[in-house]
Amino acid sequence: MRLSVVLIISVLLLLLTGCSSTNTPAANSVTNTNAPLLPVKTLTAFEQQWRGVPYRFGGNSKRGIDCSAFVQLTYQQLANIRLPRTTEAQANQGFKVPLTAVTSGDLLFFKTGWSSRHVGIYLSQNNFMHASTSEGVTISSLNTPYWREAFWQARRLITPTH
């Protein structure tokens, strides 16, 4: 009798634990790569806090900031994502997306000179936020000839789900 009770309890426990599931994805799984990583409203609110801060090569504060530091800071503060410090290194993050498929939060890269690169963050309707060498932190349009011709690539960041 005692053996049957132990056996029944063991079988029940096995069934219960065998049917349970945890919602823990694999460490290398990613979020929906088509969904915006950062909403437009969140990005524009952040840009407003930095609007007009002057461009300063190598800068990373409100006294002056460069384009890659602004992108790095935006992602660190809004999405807790650590990006490399330089535009060149940021251009290797995530994966390429066609300009026709960009969504808010995607990184936009530009070739602004023979060896110069620039980075900004796409918002919506062909607008992006960035630290401009002439205007400081601002929103610009991809529809202007300068940015349209300088466009190099767009990249979408992905984050592990935990």
C-alpha positions as CSV (number, residue, x, y, z in Angstrom):
1,M,0.0,0.0,0.0
2,R,2.8,2.4,1.0
3,L,4.6,1.6,-2.2
4,S,1.5,2.3,-4.3
5,V,1.0,5.8,-2.7
6,V,4.7,6.7,-3.3
7,L,4.4,5.4,-6.9
8,I,1.2,7.4,-7.5
9,I,2.7,10.6,-6.0
10,S,5.9,10.2,-8.1
11,V,4.0,9.7,-11.3
12,L,1.8,12.7,-10.5
13,L,4.8,14.9,-9.8
14,L,6.5,13.7,-13.0
15,L,3.4,14.6,-15.0
16,L,3.0,18.0,-13.4
17,T,6.6,19.0,-13.9
18,G,6.8,17.5,-17.3
19,C,3.9,19.5,-18.5
20,S,5.0,22.8,-17.0
21,S,6.8,25.2,-19.1
22,T,8.9,28.2,-18.5
23,N,8.8,31.2,-20.7
24,T,12.6,31.6,-20.8
25,P,13.8,32.1,-24.3
26,A,17.3,31.0,-25.4
27,A,20.0,33.6,-24.7
28,N,20.5,34.1,-28.4
29,S,16.9,34.6,-29.3
30,V,15.9,38.1,-30.3
31,T,12.9,40.3,-30.2
32,N,10.7,40.8,-33.3
33,T,13.1,42.5,-35.6
34,N,10.4,44.4,-37.5
35,A,9.0,46.1,-34.4
36,P,10.5,49.5,-33.6
37,L,13.1,49.2,-30.9
38,L,12.4,52.8,-29.7
39,P,9.1,54.6,-30.3
40,V,9.1,57.9,-32.0
41,K,7.6,59.8,-29.0
42,T,10.4,58.5,-26.7
43,L,13.1,59.4,-29.2
44,T,11.7,62.9,-29.9
45,A,11.3,63.6,-26.2
46,F,14.9,62.7,-25.6
47,E,16.0,64.8,-28.6
48,Q,14.2,67.8,-27.1
49,Q,16.2,67.5,-23.9
50,W,19.4,67.7,-26.0
51,R,18.2,70.1,-28.8
52,G,20.8,72.8,-29.6
53,V,23.6,71.2,-27.6
54,P,26.6,72.1,-29.8
55,Y,28.6,69.5,-31.8
56,R,32.0,68.9,-30.4
57,F,34.2,66.2,-31.8
58,G,34.9,63.7,-29.0
59,G,32.3,65.4,-26.8
60,N,29.8,63.4,-24.8
61,S,28.1,65.9,-22.5
62,K,25.7,68.8,-22.8
63,R,28.7,71.1,-23.2
64,G,29.2,69.5,-26.6
65,I,28.6,66.1,-28.1
66,D,29.5,64.3,-31.4
67,C,27.2,62.1,-33.5
68,S,28.3,58.7,-32.3
69,A,28.3,59.8,-28.6
70,F,24.7,61.1,-29.0
71,V,23.6,57.8,-30.5
72,Q,25.5,55.8,-27.9
73,L,23.9,57.9,-25.1
74,T,20.4,57.7,-26.5
75,Y,20.5,53.9,-26.6
76,Q,22.2,53.6,-23.2
77,Q,19.6,55.8,-21.5
78,L,16.4,54.8,-23.4
79,A,17.0,51.1,-24.1
80,N,19.8,50.1,-21.8
81,I,21.8,49.0,-24.9
82,R,25.5,49.6,-24.9
83,L,26.9,50.6,-28.3
84,P,30.5,51.2,-29.3
85,R,31.7,54.8,-29.1
86,T,32.7,55.4,-32.7
87,T,30.6,55.7,-35.8
88,E,32.8,53.1,-37.6
89,A,32.2,50.5,-34.8
90,Q,28.4,51.3,-34.6
91,A,28.2,50.7,-38.3
92,N,28.8,47.0,-37.6
93,Q,26.1,46.6,-35.0
94,G,22.7,44.9,-35.8
95,F,21.9,44.1,-39.4
96,K,21.4,46.1,-42.6
97,V,17.9,47.2,-43.6
98,P,16.9,48.9,-46.8
99,L,16.1,52.6,-46.5
100,T,12.6,51.8,-47.7
101,A,12.1,49.6,-44.6
102,V,13.5,51.7,-41.8
103,T,11.5,52.2,-38.7
104,S,12.0,54.4,-35.6
105,G,15.2,53.7,-33.7
106,D,17.1,52.3,-36.8
107,L,20.6,53.8,-37.2
108,L,21.3,55.8,-40.3
109,F,24.9,56.1,-41.5
110,F,26.2,58.6,-43.9
111,K,29.5,59.1,-45.9
112,T,30.0,62.9,-45.4
113,G,33.5,63.0,-46.8
114,W,36.3,60.9,-48.2
115,S,36.9,59.2,-44.9
116,S,34.2,60.9,-42.7
117,R,31.2,59.0,-41.4
118,H,28.1,60.3,-39.6
119,V,25.3,58.5,-37.7
120,G,21.8,59.4,-36.6
121,I,18.6,57.7,-35.4
122,Y,15.6,57.4,-37.7
123,L,12.3,58.8,-36.3
124,S,9.6,58.7,-38.9
125,Q,8.5,60.3,-42.2
126,N,12.2,60.5,-43.4
127,N,13.3,62.5,-40.4
128,F,16.2,61.6,-38.1
129,M,17.8,63.0,-35.0
130,H,21.5,63.5,-34.8
131,A,24.3,65.8,-33.6
132,S,25.0,67.9,-36.6
133,T,28.4,69.6,-37.0
134,S,26.6,72.9,-38.0
135,E,23.5,72.8,-35.8
136,G,24.3,70.6,-32.9
137,V,21.6,68.2,-31.7
138,T,18.7,68.5,-34.1
139,I,16.2,66.8,-36.4
140,S,17.0,66.7,-40.1
141,S,15.2,65.3,-43.2
142,L,16.5,62.6,-45.5
143,N,14.6,64.5,-48.2
144,T,17.3,67.2,-48.4
145,P,19.8,66.6,-51.2
146,Y,22.8,66.6,-48.8
147,W,21.5,63.8,-46.6
148,R,20.0,61.8,-49.5
149,E,23.2,61.8,-51.4
150,A,25.4,61.1,-48.3
151,F,23.2,58.2,-47.2
152,W,25.3,55.0,-46.8
153,Q,23.4,52.4,-44.9
154,A,20.7,51.8,-42.3
155,R,21.1,49.2,-39.5
156,R,18.6,47.7,-37.1
157,L,19.7,46.8,-33.7
158,I,18.5,43.7,-32.0
159,T,18.3,42.9,-28.4
160,P,18.4,39.6,-26.6
161,T,15.2,38.7,-24.8
162,H,15.6,37.6,-21.2
